[in-house]
Amino acid sequence: MGAEAKRAEEWADVTPDAARRLVTAAVQAFAERGYHATTTRDIAGRAGMSPAALYIHYKTKEELLYQISGVGHRLALDILRRAREGDGSPAERLAEAVRTFVRWHAEHHTTARVVQYELGALGEEHHDEIVGLRRDSDAAVRAIIEDGVATGDFDVPDVRGTTLAVLSLCIDVARWFSADGKRTPGEVGELYAGLVLRMVGYAGQE
Amino acid sequence: MGAEAKRAEEWADVTPDAARRLVTAAVQAFAERGYHATTTRDIAGRAGMSPAALYIHYKTKEELLYQISGVGHRLALDILRRAREGDGSPAERLAEAVRTFVRWHAEHHTTARVVQYELGALGEEHHDEIVGLRRDSDAAVRAIIEDGVATGDFDVPDVRGTTLAVLSLCIDVARWFSADGKRTPGEVGELYAGLVLRMVGYAGQE
């Protein structure tokens, strides 16, 4: 799938078409120049629309960021919850969580950077809502690790700290991943799944 | 040490005093608003100077970013080289590299964010120089891991990938670390040193 098709798929749930074009344009602009250096006029221009047409869909630049952040965070939470509720052993579910979470951050690294680095620009109410989604993501991974500790498959002295480190390792893929690099998103996901199983002291490994 | 004293210490090598004030002001402005949204006028204002006085020390905004990035990257490289050249076993040296590298990213998270996230804003020549320093940092950590593989202390199927993951895990501390959080920089360093020894399959652990 090309970059263009992937972008369209990523925002498929945003309707109508004009709103989707604005969101796509905003992600690109925020990623290139940062949120504060981007104007609604820049975004409208990139989407081939007038500032007045933008205003029909989004009253402020912050509303655009909020939509982008919400879609990104809900996707992340879905990925991690699906892994938590899977059928396999704790090790299989943790590996699957890491594999899919990493793949998302690699494939959608432009969006992921905006989602991860511009949290501070959200208005207070929106910020609180997004922080809630992040807590839920953290809880999903923590639950898998706790399952593994309970079955004796994992050996984790500090569950909260290890959960934080696992998520942090995956999220930082968005910073360094390049489509021109040596590893595909799937390969990074496999490598990281193996490293994370080591981090939780998975006994059955190798 | 208070935040103010820590900031002064961080840039102690930048002289004269006016240049140091400008660098400190630029770090704060870039961290809050992003590089592209910051003007040299903003920076001069924060430093209590006129734009003309700024111009004596830095001809462009990019020169300020280059100095900040250079100081930050050289410090990181020093930390990792010192660990590589230390006396201990590979496990002790790797733990020390992680401990000190993490502590730096936690204590100086504002600077570290600018250093890590604004690479793309450097001019081509400056960018190439900084990328060279990053390669040297990567090589220092890789050398410790290779030492451990050679002595049989570590079991690492993918040395390059694991080196990348170790550095990435440490660097992302700058994103999430908060001075108001539950863990001190030293505690995060200890936690991460243990997790990294697991990532390299250190046999002697626990």
Interface residues (C-beta under 8 A of the other chain):
Chain A: R33 G34 Y35 H36 A37 Q116 Y117 P157 D158 G161 T162 L164 A165 S168 L169 I171 D172 V173 R175 W176 R183 V188 L191 Y192 G194 L195 R198 M199 G201
Chain B: R33 G34 Y35 H36 A37 Q116 Y117 P157 D158 G161 T162 L164 A165 S168 L169 I171 D172 V173 R175 W176 R183 V188 L191 Y192 G194 L195 R198 M199 G201
